[in-house]
Amino acid sequence: MGTQQNIIFLTAFPVNILPWHLNDSFTIFIKKRDIDFLKQIIGEKEVYCYIRHLPTVNLLRKHFKIIDKGNEQYSFNAQDYIYIFALQIRPEKGADINIASENDLLILEVNVVKGSWV
């Protein structure tokens, strides 16, 4: 993957993936998106999917060319386009969650910039 721009699907954005050894502050911008927006901008491009939740991955496969990275950890690349897919609701602990449609997912676009912008 290297330093080229990739499209990345995650279930969360852990702040410990940022290169803290290079900078002591980052600003994270998060914007809500929908599946139609993603389909329009991604089109037929390949997507690196680090999501392990199989129902979510199967739903995303209907819309995108997924390269399964679910057994790997994502290494931050400032050039990447990062999208988080989370459940719209917070389930009870240990509950098995069914995803019936894209409407069950909260889709967030993540942009990270060096420095403090607040």
C-alpha positions in Angstrom: 0.0 0.0 0.0 2.8 2.5 0.7 2.3 6.3 0.3 -0.2 6.1 -2.6 -3.8 7.2 -2.0 -6.0 4.3 -1.0 -9.6 4.1 0.0 -9.9 2.6 3.5 -12.9 1.2 5.4 -12.6 1.0 9.2 -15.1 0.4 12.1 -13.4 3.0 14.3 -10.5 5.5 14.2 -8.1 4.7 17.0 -5.9 7.7 17.7 -2.9 5.6 18.5 -2.5 4.9 14.7 -1.4 8.5 14.2 2.3 9.2 13.8 2.8 10.9 17.2 6.5 10.5 16.9 6.4 13.1 14.0 3.9 15.6 15.4 2.5 16.5 18.8 -1.0 17.6 17.6 -3.5 16.6 15.0 -7.0 17.8 14.2 -9.5 15.2 13.1 -12.5 16.3 11.0 -15.4 13.9 10.7 -18.3 14.3 8.3 -21.4 12.1 8.0 -21.8 10.5 4.6 -24.3 8.1 3.0 -23.8 5.0 0.8 -24.9 6.9 -2.4 -22.3 9.5 -1.9 -19.6 6.8 -1.5 -20.8 4.9 -4.5 -20.6 8.0 -6.6 -17.0 8.9 -5.6 -15.6 5.4 -5.3 -17.2 3.9 -8.3 -15.2 0.8 -9.4 -12.0 1.6 -7.4 -10.7 -1.0 -5.0 -11.3 -0.5 -1.3 -9.1 -1.8 1.5 -11.6 -3.1 4.1 -10.2 -3.6 7.7 -13.7 -4.5 9.0 -14.1 -7.9 10.6 -17.9 -7.8 11.2 -19.0 -10.2 8.4 -22.6 -8.9 8.0 -21.1 -5.4 7.4 -18.5 -6.6 5.0 -21.1 -8.6 3.1 -23.3 -5.5 2.8 -20.4 -3.4 1.6 -19.4 -6.1 -1.0 -22.7 -5.4 -2.7 -21.6 -1.9 -3.6 -17.8 -1.9 -3.7 -14.7 -3.9 -4.9 -13.5 -5.0 -1.4 -9.9 -6.1 -0.7 -10.3 -8.0 2.6 -7.8 -6.8 5.2 -10.0 -7.8 8.2 -7.2 -9.8 9.8 -4.7 -7.0 9.6 -4.2 -3.7 11.4 -4.4 -0.5 9.4 -1.3 1.7 9.4 -2.1 5.4 9.0 -1.2 7.0 5.7 -2.0 10.8 5.4 -2.8 10.3 1.7 -5.6 7.8 2.3 -9.3 8.4 2.1 -10.7 7.0 5.4 -14.3 6.0 6.0 -15.7 4.6 9.3 -18.7 2.3 9.3 -20.4 2.0 12.7 -23.8 0.8 13.8 -26.4 3.5 14.0 -27.4 2.2 17.5 -25.2 1.0 20.3 -26.2 -2.7 21.0 -26.5 -4.3 24.4 -23.2 -5.9 25.5 -22.9 -9.3 23.9 -25.9 -8.9 21.6 -25.7 -10.3 18.1 -26.5 -7.6 15.6 -28.1 -8.1 12.2 -27.6 -5.5 9.6 -30.6 -5.4 7.3 -29.6 -2.4 5.1 -27.2 0.5 4.6 -29.5 2.5 6.8 -28.3 0.5 9.8 -24.8 2.0 9.4 -23.4 5.3 10.4 -20.9 6.3 7.7 -18.3 8.8 8.5 -15.5 10.4 6.4 -12.4 11.1 8.4 -9.8 13.8 7.5 -6.7 14.3 9.6 -4.4 17.3 9.5 -1.3 18.1 11.4 -1.6 20.8 14.1 -4.4 22.2 16.2 -7.1 23.9 14.3 -9.7 24.6 17.0 
